[in-house]
């Protein structure tokens, strides 16, 4: 009985945190918005590195794919 009440309270707390934007539920996984921001920043850094490498190697096709 107590366990069911505790699970219900925890589920409601998670639901409220998602609704308020403190947590983001993505593919059934709870993430903090700052985690998503960090992943996006890392992806952008990798893309910029690939652009730089395409320029150094004179790879026009790769450059066009990464910048379009």
N, C-alpha and C positions, 0 to 999 in steps of 0.2 A: 504494500500500500504506500509506504513512505517512498519507496524507490520509484513508483509510478508518478507520484506527485513531484519528486525531484526532477525526473526526466521531462515532465510537462513544463515545469518552471524553466529548465534549461533550454528547451525548445522555444519557449516564448521569448526568453532573453536573446537567443540567437536571431529569432525572427525580427525582434525590435532593433537589434544592432544592424541587421541588413537593411531594414526600412530606413533607419536614420543615417545610413551611409558609413557606419563605423567598420562594417565588414561587407565584403562582396562575395556572393556565392556564384562560383563559376564551375560548371561541370560537377556539381555536388561537393565542391571543395570550398571551404571558407578561407578568404584571403583578406589581408588588410589592404586598403587602397595604396599605401606606400609601397607594398610589395609589387603591385601591378605597375606602379610608376617606375620602380627600379628595373623591372623586366623590360619595360618599354624603352627606358634610357639605354640599357645594355644592348638591346636590339638595334637602336639607332647608332650607337657607337660602332657596332659590328658592320652596319651598312656603310657608314662613313669610311671605315677602314677598307672595305671592299672597293669603294669608289676610288680611294687613294691608290690602291693596288692596280685597279684597272687603268688609271691614268699613268702610273709608272710603267706598266707593261704595254701601254698603247693599245689596250683592248677596248676598242670603240663599242663593240656589241655589248659587252658586259656593262660598260659605263652607261649606255643607253637604257639597258634593262633596269639598272639600279636607280636611275634618275627620272624615269618616266612614271 
